[in-house]
């Protein structure tokens, strides 16, 4: 069982930075990757970035160069550092832990999400 809590969202002016946090607890040793998703009002959910247990990262083209995903293993926290924010970055940002146990399908655990609003 994994529990995730996001924080750091808020209102930011276009061009500004923002850092989101995803704190994980529970059986964190079983996590294969942590993904950040976002969903704007009236739009489909979009994967923003992912970081795997080996430290590898993947970014969506829409945020590449403006977003960095990182982790603090001591604190069991994954960060999403954003800069040069645009109004189209507005949405609810959620983190998800992908857990693979070695048998059965992988499990996903979602946080509650944090709102990011970028004003023009």
C-alpha positions as CSV (number, residue, x, y, z in Angstrom):
1,X,0.0,0.0,0.0
2,X,1.3,3.4,-1.0
3,X,-0.1,6.8,0.0
4,X,0.7,10.0,-1.9
5,X,0.2,13.6,-0.9
6,X,0.8,16.5,-3.3
7,X,1.5,20.0,-2.3
8,X,2.9,23.3,-3.7
9,X,0.2,24.3,-6.1
10,X,-1.2,27.9,-6.3
11,X,-1.5,30.9,-8.4
12,X,1.5,32.1,-10.3
13,X,2.1,34.7,-13.0
14,X,3.0,33.6,-16.5
15,X,6.8,33.2,-16.8
16,X,7.2,32.4,-13.1
17,X,8.4,29.2,-11.4
18,X,6.6,26.8,-9.1
19,X,7.7,23.6,-7.4
20,X,5.3,20.8,-6.6
21,X,6.0,18.1,-4.1
22,X,4.7,14.5,-3.9
23,X,5.3,12.8,-0.5
24,X,5.1,9.0,-0.5
25,X,4.5,6.8,2.4
26,X,3.8,3.1,3.0
27,X,5.6,0.4,1.1
28,X,7.7,2.9,-0.9
29,X,10.4,0.3,-1.6
30,X,8.1,-1.4,-4.1
31,X,7.6,1.7,-6.2
32,X,8.8,1.4,-9.8
33,X,8.1,4.9,-10.9
34,X,6.4,8.2,-9.9
35,X,4.5,10.0,-12.6
36,X,3.1,13.5,-12.6
37,X,-0.1,14.1,-14.5
38,X,-2.2,17.2,-15.1
39,X,-5.7,17.9,-16.2
40,X,-7.1,21.2,-17.3
41,X,-10.7,22.0,-17.0
42,X,-12.6,20.4,-19.8
43,X,-9.6,18.6,-21.1
44,X,-8.2,15.1,-20.9
45,X,-5.5,14.2,-18.4
46,X,-1.9,14.5,-19.7
47,X,1.2,12.9,-18.4
48,X,3.8,15.5,-17.6
49,X,6.9,13.7,-16.4
50,X,8.0,10.4,-14.8
51,X,10.9,9.3,-12.8
52,X,11.8,5.6,-12.4
53,X,13.4,3.8,-9.5
54,X,16.8,3.8,-11.4
55,X,16.6,7.6,-11.7
56,X,15.7,7.8,-15.4
57,X,13.3,10.6,-16.4
58,X,10.9,11.2,-19.2
59,X,9.1,14.4,-20.1
60,X,6.2,15.4,-22.2
61,X,7.1,17.5,-25.2
62,X,4.8,20.2,-24.0
63,X,7.0,20.8,-20.9
64,X,10.4,19.7,-22.0
65,X,13.0,22.2,-21.1
66,X,10.7,24.0,-18.6
67,X,10.2,21.1,-16.1
68,X,12.5,19.0,-14.0
69,X,11.4,16.0,-12.0
70,X,13.6,14.9,-9.2
71,X,13.5,12.8,-6.0
72,X,14.7,12.9,-2.5
73,X,15.1,9.3,-1.4
74,X,15.7,10.2,2.2
75,X,12.4,12.1,2.4
76,X,10.5,9.8,0.0
77,X,9.5,12.8,-1.9
78,X,9.4,13.6,-5.7
79,X,9.5,17.1,-6.9
80,X,8.3,18.8,-10.1
81,X,10.2,22.0,-10.6
82,X,8.5,24.2,-13.2
83,X,9.7,27.4,-14.8
84,X,8.6,29.7,-17.6
85,X,5.0,28.8,-16.8
86,X,2.3,29.4,-19.4
87,X,-1.4,29.8,-19.0
88,X,-1.9,26.5,-20.7
89,X,0.0,24.9,-17.8
90,X,-3.0,25.5,-15.7
91,X,-4.7,22.4,-14.2
92,X,-4.8,19.9,-11.4
93,X,-1.5,18.2,-11.0
94,X,-1.5,14.7,-9.5
95,X,1.2,12.2,-8.8
96,X,0.9,8.5,-9.2
97,X,3.1,5.7,-7.9
98,X,3.4,2.6,-10.1
99,X,4.0,-0.5,-8.0
100,X,5.2,-3.8,-9.4
101,X,5.2,-6.8,-7.0
102,X,6.6,-9.5,-9.4
103,X,3.3,-11.1,-9.9
104,X,0.0,-9.9,-11.1
105,X,-0.5,-6.6,-12.9
106,X,1.1,-3.4,-11.7
107,X,-0.8,-1.3,-9.3
108,X,-1.3,2.5,-9.4
109,X,-1.8,4.8,-6.4
110,X,-2.9,8.3,-6.9
111,X,-2.7,11.4,-4.8
112,X,-5.5,13.9,-4.3
113,X,-4.0,16.5,-6.7
114,X,-3.0,20.1,-6.3
115,X,-4.3,23.0,-8.3
116,X,-1.9,25.1,-10.4
117,X,-3.2,28.3,-12.0
118,X,-1.1,30.4,-14.3
119,X,-2.3,33.9,-15.0
120,X,-1.5,35.8,-18.2
